[in-house]
């Protein structure tokens, strides 16, 4: 219990970068009808607008999920990337598992996951994740990983293993994998697609003009190729991608990326506000207004996305279970059990 209490204190400190400046509403400038959005105050760079508001993590269910992760020696992107929705998601018994260690071979300017030389792959990890999914009683699970560019297959076999093992231990649980681009490798992607995840997710993250600054070791073309090939390899899979805003892009550039994603056959789009994890990361250029996120959602649905999740605190796996269940009801997509029966 002492370890858990210390952890909760650390989490509260981490999340204070979002909530601390919201404790005094009078200290926050009012926001008018401004097409430039809400600009960060250079004298108070940590101050957030009033709609960026989250609760510090806590509660019985949150503690249960935390203990499961520690018992099984697992990582979550919720913790490693300081996701602002950690308290909400863990409080509802959901989490996004981070595979292949906590060290990434790439150094993106927005990400708080550490960069360096990763440890060898843990081939028992898929089984531990599957056991945790069963213990949590999940109906939908999201699984992602760090980049493992030291491997030609990028760690794709680990994704295939965890998909198959979850199906064995927790039948009926739909599976979403948020994969790296594997440097555009079709062979690596095919390994994942052969395991038939319900949702194949790869985030484009930003607009082409900002790729070199935001994610210097990635390429826009790799992202588009990954999403296009996934749909061609398995037409029944739901494909998904996400964009961060607030890094200096224009609305016109956002809409152009959205059109590119529609042309790749992407079904689900997530759009959220970038929040600077620390001073060493890229600064926020501006905060988008809630009505701008509403416009992005409207434009996306008009373009042909089946689902658009757009809002200040939206992240890639936010409301993921709701997306998969609702799209299944609308016959936009079939769950694995139904698909297997028709093969």
Secondary structure, DSSP 4 states (H G I P E B T S, - for coil): -HHHHHHHHHHHHHHHHHHGGGS-GGGS----S-TT-BPPBTTBTT---TT---PPP-SHHHHHHHHHHHHTT-EEHHHHTT-TTHHHHHHTT--EEEES-SEESS--TT--SEES-PPPP-TTHHHHHHHHHHHHT-SEEEEEE---TTSTTTTHHHHHHHHHHHHHHSTT-EEEEE---GGG-HHHHHHHHTT--SEEE---BS-GGGHHHH-TT--HHHHHHHHHHHHHH-TTSEEEEEEEE-SS--HHHHHHHHHHHHHTT--EEEEEE----STTSPPP--BPPHHHHHHHHHHHHHHT-SEEEESTT--TTTTHHHHHHHHHHTTS---HHHHHHH-
